[in-house]
Amino acid sequence: MEFFRDGDVLFMRFLDGDDLLEGMKQALKDQGIRSGVVLGGVGMLKSPQLSFYKGSGVYEAIPLDEEVELTALNGNVATIDREIFVHLHATVGRRGGEAMAGHFSGGKVHMTAEIAVKALNKAMTRGFDNRTGLKTLRFE
């Protein structure tokens, strides 16, 4: 993976076989970004892990055992117990033009992917919410 920073924007380019989520976390850590907004992402993925939240802390996997186009990626960066947490949602395109979307929980890059994150000055954390069963965003 390669990246550069221009002011408060971090731009990342991933290479074939890179782990997208782990690579993002490492670049954010290297740049000291602990709070931010994912401006967008495009590229290709191999068998990405998408899921749909069913409630009570349970996610239902959306099986995608194929190469897909990453057509949209958005989310945010916060911390949980002082560790960087990247919350992402993705829309991917399958051969033939069918689109699928959901919570992005991992996947390897196929060929390339490009992602931009805007760093924020305000700290954001996540904490467990009893009502939803999720670790929801909190502003400090």
N, C-alpha and C positions, 0 to 999 in steps of 0.2 A: 504494500500500500504506500502511496505517496500522498502528502498533504502540504498545504501552505495556508498561512493565516494572513488576512488583510484586515487590519483593525479588529473588529469584533466578529468577523466571519471566518470560519474554518472551512476550507474546501478540501475534500478527500477524494482520491481516485483509487479504487480498489482493483487488484489484478486477479486474473483467473485463479480460482482455488482459495482466495482469501476468505476468512470467516468474517462476514459483514458486521455482525453485532460486536464481536470481540475486538475487531479492528477499530470500530468506532470508539469503543470504550477506551482503548489504549491511546488513540490519537487525542481524545478529549482529556485524558489524564496527563499526557505529555504536554499539552497546551494549558493545563490548569483550568479547564472549563468544567465547572461543576453545576452550571445552571444555563439552560439555553433552549432554543427553539429550532427544530429541524425544519429548515426552509424547503427542502425537497430532495428527492433522489430519483435517479433513473439508471438503467443498465440491464443486466441479465443475471438470473439466479439459477442455481441447480437445486432442485427439490427443496424449495423454501418451506419453512415451518410457519404456517398461518393457522390461526385458531379463532373461535368465536366464544365469547364469554357467556356461560349459561347461568351464572349466579353461584353463590355460596363458595367462591374460590375455585370453581371448576371451569376449565376451558375445554371446548370440544375441538379436536384437531380437524383441519381441512386438508385431506390428503392431496399432495402435489408431488408425485414422484417423476418429475420431468424438468426440462429446461424451460424457463419462462422469461418473458420481458418484464422488468420492473418498470412500471409506467408511472407510479406515484409512490412516494414515501414521505410520511410526515409524522411528527410527534414532538417530544420534548426531552430535555435532559434535566435530571434532578439527582438528589442523593437519598439513599436509604442507609441508615446507620453509617454515615460518612463515606459510603461507597457510591461511585457513579452508577446511576440507573438510567437506561435509555428506554423510553416508552415509545414504541413505533407501531404504526398501522401502515399497511401496504396494499396497493392494487397491482395485480400482475396480469399479464396477458398470455393466454395459451395459444398454441398453434391453432389457426382457424379463427382467431379473433375473440374467443370467449374471455371475459374478464372475471377474476376472482379477487376477493378482498377480505381482509381481516387483521387481527392483531398479529404483528410480526414477532416471532420468538426465535428466529435464527435461520441460517442458511449460508451456503457458500456462493461466492460470485462465479458466474460463468462469463468468461471473457473480460468484462469490465463493469464497474458501477461507479457512479459519481454522486456524491452527497454533500450538501452545504448545511452548516449549523451556525446560527447566530448566537454568540455568547451574550448572556444577560448579567447585569450587575446585581440584580435582586436574587437572593438565595431562594431556591425551591427544594423542598424535601417531600418525601412520601411517608405516610403513616397509615396503619391499618384502620379501616373504617368498618365498624361492626354492622352497619346497615347494609352495605353493599358486598362485604367480604373482600374488598379490593384494598390495595395500598394506594390511597388517593393523594392527589397533589395538595401540598400545603405551602403557603407563602410566609417567609420570615421577614 
